[in-house]
Every structure is written in structure tokens, then in C-alpha cells.
Amino acid sequence: MLSTKNRAKLKKIAHSTELVKINIGKGLLDEQVVKNINNCFNTHELVKISFLKSSLEEENREELILDLVSALRCELIQKIGNTIILYKENKKLKDHIVL
């Protein structure tokens, strides 16, 4: 669990650098999407995910976010509109974010 101070630091980093961005459409959270996002966490600690309008027609956005966070075992840093920023610590990276 991250502290408020750590979340603020991660938000600042997320908005000052270019992040990996993944779009989730009407395919929703199938196994392949979760696998792709998990692979992104092997090379980056912060990932930006956008939910397209077609993905929000069938399910509740909050449920999708909770499912995604629990499947990836990561932290939700920020949620703005249909975009979220996720963080998963990876100490093996040379550019590891020290909190």
C-alpha cells in the first residue's frame, strides 16, 4: 500500500515523462490484454491505460478497474476520466523508481 506522499511523487513522474499507453476497447479484459499489460510492467513501472467508450458500454468502469488492479497485483495511482495510471514496483529495472 502506497502512502499519499508516494502517490503524489508517482503522479508527478507520470505527468513529466512519456508513459507506455494501452487502450482497452470492446474486447475488455481478456487474458491477452492482462498478459500484455503485465509484460509492460517488466520494462516500466508506470503504465497509462485508456478505456475506450466501446469498453464502457458493457461494464461499469469501476468494476473494470478493480478487476484489472487485482489481476495485475498493482497499485492504482490516478484516475482521470476514462484514463488510469497504474504502478507496479520492479526493482530489477535500472531506472527503478525509488519511493
PyMOL commands that place a pseudoatom at each C-alpha (Angstrom):
pseudoatom trace, name=CA, resn=MET, resi=1, chain=A, elem=C, hetatm=0, pos=[0.000, 0.000, 0.000]
pseudoatom trace, name=CA, resn=LEU, resi=2, chain=A, elem=C, hetatm=0, pos=[1.392, 3.360, -1.022]
pseudoatom trace, name=CA, resn=SER, resi=3, chain=A, elem=C, hetatm=0, pos=[1.321, 6.453, 1.129]
pseudoatom trace, name=CA, resn=THR, resi=4, chain=A, elem=C, hetatm=0, pos=[-0.194, 9.729, -0.063]
pseudoatom trace, name=CA, resn=LYS, resi=5, chain=A, elem=C, hetatm=0, pos=[3.299, 11.190, -0.403]
pseudoatom trace, name=CA, resn=ASN, resi=6, chain=A, elem=C, hetatm=0, pos=[4.413, 8.272, -2.598]
pseudoatom trace, name=CA, resn=ARG, resi=7, chain=A, elem=C, hetatm=0, pos=[1.296, 8.571, -4.770]
pseudoatom trace, name=CA, resn=ALA, resi=8, chain=A, elem=C, hetatm=0, pos=[1.994, 12.280, -5.256]
pseudoatom trace, name=CA, resn=LYS, resi=9, chain=A, elem=C, hetatm=0, pos=[5.567, 11.517, -6.285]
pseudoatom trace, name=CA, resn=LEU, resi=10, chain=A, elem=C, hetatm=0, pos=[4.397, 8.888, -8.781]
pseudoatom trace, name=CA, resn=LYS, resi=11, chain=A, elem=C, hetatm=0, pos=[1.778, 11.269, -10.230]
pseudoatom trace, name=CA, resn=LYS, resi=12, chain=A, elem=C, hetatm=0, pos=[4.481, 13.876, -10.736]
pseudoatom trace, name=CA, resn=ILE, resi=13, chain=A, elem=C, hetatm=0, pos=[6.715, 11.352, -12.511]
pseudoatom trace, name=CA, resn=ALA, resi=14, chain=A, elem=C, hetatm=0, pos=[3.813, 10.093, -14.626]
pseudoatom trace, name=CA, resn=HIS, resi=15, chain=A, elem=C, hetatm=0, pos=[2.920, 13.564, -15.873]
pseudoatom trace, name=CA, resn=SER, resi=16, chain=A, elem=C, hetatm=0, pos=[6.502, 14.647, -16.519]
pseudoatom trace, name=CA, resn=THR, resi=17, chain=A, elem=C, hetatm=0, pos=[7.576, 11.627, -18.598]
pseudoatom trace, name=CA, resn=GLU, resi=18, chain=A, elem=C, hetatm=0, pos=[6.234, 9.685, -21.553]
pseudoatom trace, name=CA, resn=LEU, resi=19, chain=A, elem=C, hetatm=0, pos=[4.468, 6.526, -20.388]
pseudoatom trace, name=CA, resn=VAL, resi=20, chain=A, elem=C, hetatm=0, pos=[3.517, 3.302, -22.100]
pseudoatom trace, name=CA, resn=LYS, resi=21, chain=A, elem=C, hetatm=0, pos=[-0.113, 3.747, -23.114]
pseudoatom trace, name=CA, resn=ILE, resi=22, chain=A, elem=C, hetatm=0, pos=[-2.554, 0.905, -23.627]
pseudoatom trace, name=CA, resn=ASN, resi=23, chain=A, elem=C, hetatm=0, pos=[-6.091, 1.241, -24.954]
pseudoatom trace, name=CA, resn=ILE, resi=24, chain=A, elem=C, hetatm=0, pos=[-8.799, -1.152, -23.845]
pseudoatom trace, name=CA, resn=GLY, resi=25, chain=A, elem=C, hetatm=0, pos=[-11.720, -1.440, -26.226]
pseudoatom trace, name=CA, resn=LYS, resi=26, chain=A, elem=C, hetatm=0, pos=[-14.741, -3.656, -26.557]
pseudoatom trace, name=CA, resn=GLY, resi=27, chain=A, elem=C, hetatm=0, pos=[-12.602, -6.777, -26.061]
pseudoatom trace, name=CA, resn=LEU, resi=28, chain=A, elem=C, hetatm=0, pos=[-12.477, -5.712, -22.395]
pseudoatom trace, name=CA, resn=LEU, resi=29, chain=A, elem=C, hetatm=0, pos=[-10.176, -7.558, -20.028]
pseudoatom trace, name=CA, resn=ASP, resi=30, chain=A, elem=C, hetatm=0, pos=[-9.497, -10.835, -21.716]
pseudoatom trace, name=CA, resn=GLU, resi=31, chain=A, elem=C, hetatm=0, pos=[-6.469, -12.916, -20.832]
pseudoatom trace, name=CA, resn=GLN, resi=32, chain=A, elem=C, hetatm=0, pos=[-4.356, -11.466, -23.653]
pseudoatom trace, name=CA, resn=VAL, resi=33, chain=A, elem=C, hetatm=0, pos=[-4.893, -7.845, -22.569]
pseudoatom trace, name=CA, resn=VAL, resi=34, chain=A, elem=C, hetatm=0, pos=[-3.893, -8.651, -18.982]
pseudoatom trace, name=CA, resn=LYS, resi=35, chain=A, elem=C, hetatm=0, pos=[-0.847, -10.525, -20.279]
pseudoatom trace, name=CA, resn=ASN, resi=36, chain=A, elem=C, hetatm=0, pos=[0.202, -7.565, -22.462]
pseudoatom trace, name=CA, resn=ILE, resi=37, chain=A, elem=C, hetatm=0, pos=[-0.111, -5.113, -19.584]
pseudoatom trace, name=CA, resn=ASN, resi=38, chain=A, elem=C, hetatm=0, pos=[1.824, -7.445, -17.312]
pseudoatom trace, name=CA, resn=ASN, resi=39, chain=A, elem=C, hetatm=0, pos=[4.588, -7.602, -19.946]
pseudoatom trace, name=CA, resn=CYS, resi=40, chain=A, elem=C, hetatm=0, pos=[4.716, -3.798, -19.922]
pseudoatom trace, name=CA, resn=PHE, resi=41, chain=A, elem=C, hetatm=0, pos=[5.436, -3.945, -16.213]
pseudoatom trace, name=CA, resn=ASN, resi=42, chain=A, elem=C, hetatm=0, pos=[8.563, -5.981, -16.988]
pseudoatom trace, name=CA, resn=THR, resi=43, chain=A, elem=C, hetatm=0, pos=[10.118, -2.908, -18.618]
pseudoatom trace, name=CA, resn=HIS, resi=44, chain=A, elem=C, hetatm=0, pos=[8.232, 0.001, -16.998]
pseudoatom trace, name=CA, resn=GLU, resi=45, chain=A, elem=C, hetatm=0, pos=[6.875, 0.657, -13.530]
pseudoatom trace, name=CA, resn=LEU, resi=46, chain=A, elem=C, hetatm=0, pos=[4.198, 3.139, -14.613]
pseudoatom trace, name=CA, resn=VAL, resi=47, chain=A, elem=C, hetatm=0, pos=[1.610, 2.364, -17.278]
pseudoatom trace, name=CA, resn=LYS, resi=48, chain=A, elem=C, hetatm=0, pos=[-1.226, 4.537, -18.583]
pseudoatom trace, name=CA, resn=ILE, resi=49, chain=A, elem=C, hetatm=0, pos=[-4.425, 2.764, -19.602]
pseudoatom trace, name=CA, resn=SER, resi=50, chain=A, elem=C, hetatm=0, pos=[-7.304, 4.342, -21.501]
pseudoatom trace, name=CA, resn=PHE, resi=51, chain=A, elem=C, hetatm=0, pos=[-10.733, 2.775, -21.611]
pseudoatom trace, name=CA, resn=LEU, resi=52, chain=A, elem=C, hetatm=0, pos=[-12.393, 3.483, -24.939]
pseudoatom trace, name=CA, resn=LYS, resi=53, chain=A, elem=C, hetatm=0, pos=[-16.090, 4.307, -24.989]
pseudoatom trace, name=CA, resn=SER, resi=54, chain=A, elem=C, hetatm=0, pos=[-16.881, 0.929, -26.521]
pseudoatom trace, name=CA, resn=SER, resi=55, chain=A, elem=C, hetatm=0, pos=[-15.461, -0.815, -23.433]
pseudoatom trace, name=CA, resn=LEU, resi=56, chain=A, elem=C, hetatm=0, pos=[-17.614, 1.211, -21.087]
pseudoatom trace, name=CA, resn=GLU, resi=57, chain=A, elem=C, hetatm=0, pos=[-20.911, 0.334, -22.744]
pseudoatom trace, name=CA, resn=GLU, resi=58, chain=A, elem=C, hetatm=0, pos=[-20.990, -3.220, -21.417]
pseudoatom trace, name=CA, resn=GLU, resi=59, chain=A, elem=C, hetatm=0, pos=[-19.492, -2.973, -17.938]
pseudoatom trace, name=CA, resn=ASN, resi=60, chain=A, elem=C, hetatm=0, pos=[-19.050, -0.497, -15.158]
pseudoatom trace, name=CA, resn=ARG, resi=61, chain=A, elem=C, hetatm=0, pos=[-15.707, 1.313, -15.341]
pseudoatom trace, name=CA, resn=GLU, resi=62, chain=A, elem=C, hetatm=0, pos=[-15.091, 0.915, -11.598]
pseudoatom trace, name=CA, resn=GLU, resi=63, chain=A, elem=C, hetatm=0, pos=[-15.530, -2.849, -11.839]
pseudoatom trace, name=CA, resn=LEU, resi=64, chain=A, elem=C, hetatm=0, pos=[-13.130, -2.994, -14.785]
pseudoatom trace, name=CA, resn=ILE, resi=65, chain=A, elem=C, hetatm=0, pos=[-10.503, -1.041, -12.882]
pseudoatom trace, name=CA, resn=LEU, resi=66, chain=A, elem=C, hetatm=0, pos=[-10.809, -3.203, -9.773]
pseudoatom trace, name=CA, resn=ASP, resi=67, chain=A, elem=C, hetatm=0, pos=[-10.598, -6.375, -11.857]
pseudoatom trace, name=CA, resn=LEU, resi=68, chain=A, elem=C, hetatm=0, pos=[-7.517, -5.089, -13.642]
pseudoatom trace, name=CA, resn=VAL, resi=69, chain=A, elem=C, hetatm=0, pos=[-5.717, -3.991, -10.475]
pseudoatom trace, name=CA, resn=SER, resi=70, chain=A, elem=C, hetatm=0, pos=[-6.390, -7.305, -8.751]
pseudoatom trace, name=CA, resn=ALA, resi=71, chain=A, elem=C, hetatm=0, pos=[-5.380, -9.365, -11.810]
pseudoatom trace, name=CA, resn=LEU, resi=72, chain=A, elem=C, hetatm=0, pos=[-2.084, -7.482, -12.172]
pseudoatom trace, name=CA, resn=ARG, resi=73, chain=A, elem=C, hetatm=0, pos=[-1.399, -7.071, -8.444]
pseudoatom trace, name=CA, resn=CYS, resi=74, chain=A, elem=C, hetatm=0, pos=[-0.512, -3.422, -8.929]
pseudoatom trace, name=CA, resn=GLU, resi=75, chain=A, elem=C, hetatm=0, pos=[-1.468, -0.037, -7.445]
pseudoatom trace, name=CA, resn=LEU, resi=76, chain=A, elem=C, hetatm=0, pos=[-3.924, 2.464, -8.891]
pseudoatom trace, name=CA, resn=ILE, resi=77, chain=A, elem=C, hetatm=0, pos=[-2.146, 5.818, -8.818]
pseudoatom trace, name=CA, resn=GLN, resi=78, chain=A, elem=C, hetatm=0, pos=[-4.614, 8.105, -10.552]
pseudoatom trace, name=CA, resn=LYS, resi=79, chain=A, elem=C, hetatm=0, pos=[-7.938, 8.024, -12.337]
pseudoatom trace, name=CA, resn=ILE, resi=80, chain=A, elem=C, hetatm=0, pos=[-8.946, 10.883, -14.620]
pseudoatom trace, name=CA, resn=GLY, resi=81, chain=A, elem=C, hetatm=0, pos=[-11.990, 10.358, -16.804]
pseudoatom trace, name=CA, resn=ASN, resi=82, chain=A, elem=C, hetatm=0, pos=[-11.506, 7.151, -18.771]
pseudoatom trace, name=CA, resn=THR, resi=83, chain=A, elem=C, hetatm=0, pos=[-7.738, 7.039, -18.161]
pseudoatom trace, name=CA, resn=ILE, resi=84, chain=A, elem=C, hetatm=0, pos=[-5.902, 5.441, -15.258]
pseudoatom trace, name=CA, resn=ILE, resi=85, chain=A, elem=C, hetatm=0, pos=[-2.255, 5.235, -14.234]
pseudoatom trace, name=CA, resn=LEU, resi=86, chain=A, elem=C, hetatm=0, pos=[-1.015, 2.009, -12.673]
pseudoatom trace, name=CA, resn=TYR, resi=87, chain=A, elem=C, hetatm=0, pos=[2.207, 1.351, -10.761]
pseudoatom trace, name=CA, resn=LYS, resi=88, chain=A, elem=C, hetatm=0, pos=[3.941, -1.936, -10.085]
pseudoatom trace, name=CA, resn=GLU, resi=89, chain=A, elem=C, hetatm=0, pos=[7.324, -1.947, -8.398]
pseudoatom trace, name=CA, resn=ASN, resi=90, chain=A, elem=C, hetatm=0, pos=[10.129, -3.641, -10.311]
pseudoatom trace, name=CA, resn=LYS, resi=91, chain=A, elem=C, hetatm=0, pos=[13.492, -3.434, -8.529]
pseudoatom trace, name=CA, resn=LYS, resi=92, chain=A, elem=C, hetatm=0, pos=[15.232, -5.225, -11.406]
pseudoatom trace, name=CA, resn=LEU, resi=93, chain=A, elem=C, hetatm=0, pos=[14.944, -2.183, -13.685]
pseudoatom trace, name=CA, resn=LYS, resi=94, chain=A, elem=C, hetatm=0, pos=[17.953, 0.112, -13.972]
pseudoatom trace, name=CA, resn=ASP, resi=95, chain=A, elem=C, hetatm=0, pos=[15.588, 3.133, -13.892]
pseudoatom trace, name=CA, resn=HIS, resi=96, chain=A, elem=C, hetatm=0, pos=[13.770, 1.836, -10.796]
pseudoatom trace, name=CA, resn=ILE, resi=97, chain=A, elem=C, hetatm=0, pos=[11.636, 4.493, -9.087]
pseudoatom trace, name=CA, resn=VAL, resi=98, chain=A, elem=C, hetatm=0, pos=[12.807, 4.903, -5.504]
pseudoatom trace, name=CA, resn=LEU, resi=99, chain=A, elem=C, hetatm=0, pos=[9.992, 5.933, -3.177]
for i in range(1, 99): cmd.bond("trace and resi %d" % i, "trace and resi %d" % (i + 1))
show_as sticks, trace
zoom trace
